[in-house]
Each structure stands twice: as structure tokens, then as C-alpha cells.
Amino acid sequence: DMTVCILGSPTAFLPVLLEGGTRCPGAMVLCLSPTWASRVPSESSPGAWSLLLSRGVSFKVGGHSALETFVPPRRANYVTGTFAPGEPEGGWVGELARDLDCPTGGSVPLAHRLEDTLVTRWVLAAGANLPVPPTLAFVLGARGDLPAQPVPPGVRLVRLQDPQGQQNLVQEEVVAFLGGTAMEPYGQVGTGGAGGPSLPGAGAGRGHQGATGSPKSPQRRGGSGRATPSPRGGLACPVPCPPGSPAPRLPMALRICTLVCRSWGDRPQLCQVACAVGRAESPVRHGAALPQGLDSSLQQWGVAAEAATAALLAAEAELSPQQRGGSRARTDILGVDFLLACVDEALELVALATNSQRCLETCVLAEAMGRGVGEPRGELPRLLAEAMLHRAQCHLVEGKDILLIGAGGVSKSFVWEAARDYGLRIHLVESDPEHFAAGLVQTFLPYDSREHRRDEEHAERVLELLRPRGLRPHACLSYWDDCVVLAALVCQGLGLRGPAPAAVRVAKQKSGAGGVGVRLVENAGQCHAHAARLWRDLRDDADHPGIGLGWGNAMLLMEYVPGTEHDVDLVVFEGRLLGAWVSDNGPTRVPAFLETAACLPSCLPADRQAQLVRAALQCCRACGLRDGVFNVELKLGPAGPRLLEINPRMGGFYLRDWIREVYGPDLLLAAVLVALGVPPVLPARPAPRTHLAGVMCLGSEHGETLAGGGGMEALRELHGRGLVRLNRLFEEPEGAGEYEEPLLSVACAGATLAEACERLLGLCQGLGIDSPRYPVEHFLSHFK
């Protein structure tokens, strides 16, 4: 069972609990008392603890909740709660969540770090390159928790070894700070201690130290003292008055509150932006003003919030487990506050501070206020619930034994890294006894299954390999096209969840994979001549491994289908569609049908994408495919979608990598969860983070250029710098002539599809990939 536990006050988390109860009924549990939970030594992580819940409030569909007693106690898969300093529950919440063996969305030490204005401004200025108000900080002692980066511009750090007898130094530093050029735009100064400054006019939240006029008093608290200016000018936004009115225009202050969560792939994702407006000469605090929405023209500031969060999470990753409050503790939800300031008569966003919960409360209040006047439900509860449930599911697969049938080639190398990251124990059945993956898995079981017309016999042999070793896998699956039927038979023999063998056989009734040998013929003579060549050249698996010749070399003649070609990758659980992604393919080099180019997300209108997704799902259901991750290739013409083929396994080539990059979810993890009998939590309304456009490279067309001209080294360097996405499909060119398969895929990203295509075309022209024989611009011409 999956259990996401919220410890402490439900005030800020109630919308998330309700949303999570709808997505995964019963998975969200609220713990309101320390007597409802207990800590026991972890069985899987020595030195850590498991959190067991004996009571809790569970949430179901439709907003229903119930106080339940759990016998036996439920083990938490993910824990978060009210860690913010000053919260009445902070003591017992922090103690229960300390050093857990499951993912923990924060801790008391991390919350204190977020509330430390010196640390966060240091990281925001140095790591995210964001402007911060000029800050003077007096630090007592070594302060080993300060960031490793050099002190950034805008922050002046003065270390005091002994607070006694330092009055003259402190006075000199304060006078210099106040008289410096950086202070010219500012009219007020706030001072504070280790907990954070009080900022008259700039605003400070609950839990900060009070303002103090004596620079000595913060040092007596043992932390640091800070003097922080309150921006004038841009904050003094005059309120318009009616024409001719004698009333003065009042200067107002604008505080921008952003809430960001750690989303799929540990990437920051902006959840909501809310604003508070008040008088410029007095603080604009959380909880002291009702929030209001940010105009759509200012939504670009969300990028600054995500950049700030990325810098904070990177700095957090350098902390020791003790500093984080446990090896599994991470900050998953945080708020970043900005001020709108006027610098040289231009508006500038100034990063003010971060917090662990106050921005969440403000954004939840803004969400509730909107619903009170008929506004539709926002994205905040969904995004946070999905992030929590996803982390719980990642923990759920840790330590699971997965029987994998077929290792594939270099294009599947990501599997071994992903298995390590997810904590999977892979037991691999592979025909090649010298396969490079032999040393990367828990158990390597060499067994030659290439003659797939004997798969029933192979399945029995695989089961016999498992019995003497005592292997009882939790799931069995395959992502290698040749082995999907064998995997289905083994699943059936082990009583594990998976697609029925009969359904997989129906989907496998096709000729060739990757478009190898497929050719457009115009008459019966061409048809017979091409079939004769195929029967002569492609007889068994040894002639071209991996394209299905282990099933025989029967050929298929089909009608030519006009239209644009598309891939639809589906996640299906018990016949229900949980997620779908549509990508577009470019025109092929007729008369051959080898893939040339692709883009994600699709440039089709939403209704045409919906047609493709529904058609793909209906085709899978018609075959009997009800559980798994499937790839369906279709063409979309004037009369709607037409099926080309169904791959009863995860999409190949670059698709898993691209979908992770553009949308976040991992098809491999989804396939494992489905095989374990767990419906994967996927974005209900996926929004692309970027656009990708890619082109295939062939050994015959580009091998010499890439190898001899230094193009391959350039691509590897650009890939390492994140400027291109390079997916190696084969170590060496596979096939020759009309039986050739692509060697690699090169893609570029952009804020728009046009930008991605422009970058890709420039790259291909610079590296010699584009040529009259291989016109990349033509291949990208469909993507409009």
C-alpha cells in the first residue's frame, strides 16, 4: 500500500490532501497527534527509522475523509508536514520525521536553513544570479553552514571572533554600509538576528527575530546580525486617483510570493504566484494582507522563482545527512519572496527571502478566495499532490526484484542507470552470454531464446532457471521487441501482472521493426521482386538481429496510407488510460520508410492529438492489451487516424528520454509500477517544459563525417553541456543499404518548436549532417 503522511496542522495542506484523495483514494493520511505514530528501526536502512501509523485521517474520492485505526500499522512511504520554525507542532513533527528511511519532504533543520536570510540570499545571488537587497551581516564564529560559494555582490560578511570589544568595528561597518552607493536607492533599514531580519517596508513574516537598533544584541544570540535595506522608488508605486482629485497618490509596496515544488526528475516547477500590496513605509507581511493574482504579463517571473529554487536545491544537496535532518530529507515545497524595485528608473525583481510554509499558506488562501467568487480550481493542489504521490511511488519500488527478459543494445543503456537510481534489483535473462550488462545486474541468466517460434518451451526453461536460485521476482517485463511474448508467457507462469500472451502475439503479428526492409511498391512486379530480395537477404535472426526474424521472415503487403506519421506512447492500467504522449515524425525518404526526424510535443491541434490517443487506446484494447506501457504508430490523414503497428512495450529509440525531458514522467518507472500492480501517478494535465526537434543520423550518410571530421566529439561535448540531446541507438552501423537502421538521434530544444527546429538545422548544417542527399530542412518541414 502507498501511504503519504502529512504530520501536524492540516491548514496549509488540506487542498493537497483532498486532491490526493481523489487521485489515489486512501493514500493520503493526516496525522494530528504524536500518539498516532511510532518510530521503529528500519529493516532496510541501518541507522534509519520507519514511521508506522496506528491512526490517521484518510481522504477518499469526493472530499470524503474518515478517522481510521490501522491494524496492523501502516508504513509511511512519504512524509512531510509543518516543519516551519515557530509552529506549535514543530517539536513532535520534527522528531517523528527525523532520520526516516522513506522520502521526507523537508525537516526542521532544512526549514531553519530556508528561514535564514543570510544563507538564502547568499545562494540566490551566487547560485541563481538574482539581485538581492544590499545586506550587511555580522557572523559570530566559523558558521560552517554558510554556502561554499564566494560571498556574492550585494552581501557584506563581517566575521566576529569575540563579540566583546567589537563595538568600534561594528559601528564602522554600519556607517560604511549606510553611506555606501549601494544604499542610495533605499530609505529604510531593517535589522535582525539568526532567525531573519525584520524589514520595515519590505516585509517580514512570522517567525523572524524582532527589529533591533543595537547591532550587539543579535550577536549575543549566537548567530548573525544583519542590516537589510528596504527598497524605495520602485516600491513606491503611486495609486492612481480620479482626474482632478486633490488627494495625494499614495506610494504602495508590492510583495510577490511564489510557490515552487520539486517535480518529476527533481526539477523545480512553479505552482502559483500571489501578490500582497501595502503601504511602502510599513511591512507587507505574510498573513497581514489578503493575496491577489499576478497579471499574466508578469508570469515570466516564475522563471526567476524556478531558477532560485534550483540554486537552493543544489546548495542543499551539498549538506550532510545530519544537516538535512536525515539522509532521505529534502525540501520538496518552498516559497520564494520577491520585491518589485525600481533601479535606475527601471523595474527590477529583487529576491528577498525564502520560507518553508508561509508562501504555501498564502497561495492556499488565494486559491480558496478564488473559488469563493466562482473561479475554477487552480493547479496548486494537483501539482503538489502529484509530486508527493510520485515520490511515494518511487520509494515503493525500492528493493523490488524485477525479472527482465532481453537486455537489448546500447540504446537501452539507460535501463541500468535507472535501475540503480530507483533501487531496483534486476535479474536479467539474455541470449548473449557476453553482454555488457552482465556485470550491471543483480543476477545474470544467460539463455538463448532467439528462436521465438519455441517461446512456450523457452518460458518453461526460464522458470527452471529461477527455481534453484530461489528467485521470486515481484514483476517481470521486457522492453526489447523480440522478447515481449516470452516475457508475457513467463509472467503467466509466475502468476504476475502483465499483458496476456495472446494479446501480445496479436500485436506482434507484423513484419520487421524500425522500418527495416519496408518499401513503397507501385505494381505487382515491384512487389514480387522486393519480396524475393527480402526472403533472400533476411532469413533468420543472424542476418539482422533485433528486427523480429526470430519469428520467421513472412512478409506483409498493405495499403499505402497517406498523411502524417505519429507515435502515441500510452500507460494503461486495467484498461484505463493513465497517460499518453503524442510525437510527430517527419517525412521519410520514399520509397524507404526509415525514420528521419521527429518532434515533441506534437504540433497538431489538441483535437487531432485526442483522435490519435483515442484510436491508439482502442487498438490496444481490441488486441487485449490492458496492462502496460505501449507504443502505437499511426498515420493521420483527412479521414482520421489509421493504424500502422502496435509495439506491446515501451517506446524505443529516443522516446523515453524525450518524454522525461519535455514532460517529466519516466516510461520505465511507469512500466515497473504497472507490472507491480500499482497504477502510476502521472500528470493529469501535462504541460511541456520545452520543445524538442531531432534528426536521425545514418552510418552510410554521416559515419565518415561524424567520425573523421570530429563531429562526434563535438556532439558529445554539446550533449555534456546540455545544448543538444544525443541518443546512441547502435554502437556500430546496423545493416547496410536498404536494410540500414539509424545510428543515432540528435535533438535540440527551444522555447518554441520553430526555435528548436532552427537550432537543429543550424547544427546539422555546421556538422555536415545536412546535405542534398539528406535534406534536414525538408525533414523538418512537417513541424508547423
JOCORFEN-V490916 format. One record per helix or strand. SS is the DSSP state (a for helix, b for strand). FROM is the first residue (numbers start at 1). LEN is the number of residues. If there is no record, write none. Layout:
BEGIN
ss:SS from:FROM len:LEN
ss:SS from:FROM len:LEN
END
This chain:
BEGIN
ss:b from:4 len:4
ss:a from:14 len:10
ss:b from:28 len:4
ss:a from:34 len:3
ss:b from:37 len:5
ss:b from:49 len:11
ss:a from:61 len:3
ss:b from:65 len:11
ss:b from:78 len:4
ss:a from:90 len:7
ss:b from:100 len:1
ss:b from:103 len:2
ss:a from:108 len:8
ss:a from:117 len:11
ss:b from:132 len:1
ss:b from:135 len:6
ss:b from:155 len:6
ss:a from:167 len:13
ss:a from:181 len:3
ss:b from:186 len:8
ss:b from:196 len:2
ss:a from:215 len:6
ss:b from:224 len:8
ss:a from:233 len:3
ss:b from:237 len:2
ss:b from:251 len:13
ss:a from:264 len:3
ss:b from:267 len:13
ss:b from:292 len:2
ss:a from:296 len:3
ss:a from:301 len:17
ss:a from:321 len:4
ss:b from:329 len:1
ss:b from:333 len:11
ss:b from:346 len:10
ss:a from:358 len:15
ss:a from:380 len:18
ss:b from:401 len:5
ss:a from:410 len:3
ss:a from:414 len:9
ss:b from:425 len:6
ss:a from:436 len:5
ss:b from:443 len:4
ss:a from:452 len:16
ss:b from:475 len:3
ss:a from:481 len:14
ss:a from:501 len:7
ss:b from:519 len:1
ss:a from:524 len:14
ss:a from:549 len:3
ss:b from:564 len:10
ss:b from:576 len:10
ss:b from:592 len:1
ss:b from:597 len:4
ss:a from:606 len:18
ss:b from:628 len:10
ss:b from:640 len:8
ss:a from:655 len:9
ss:a from:667 len:9
ss:b from:691 len:7
ss:a from:699 len:10
ss:a from:711 len:10
ss:b from:725 len:4
ss:a from:737 len:3
ss:b from:744 len:7
ss:a from:753 len:15
ss:b from:771 len:1
ss:b from:774 len:1
ss:a from:776 len:4
END
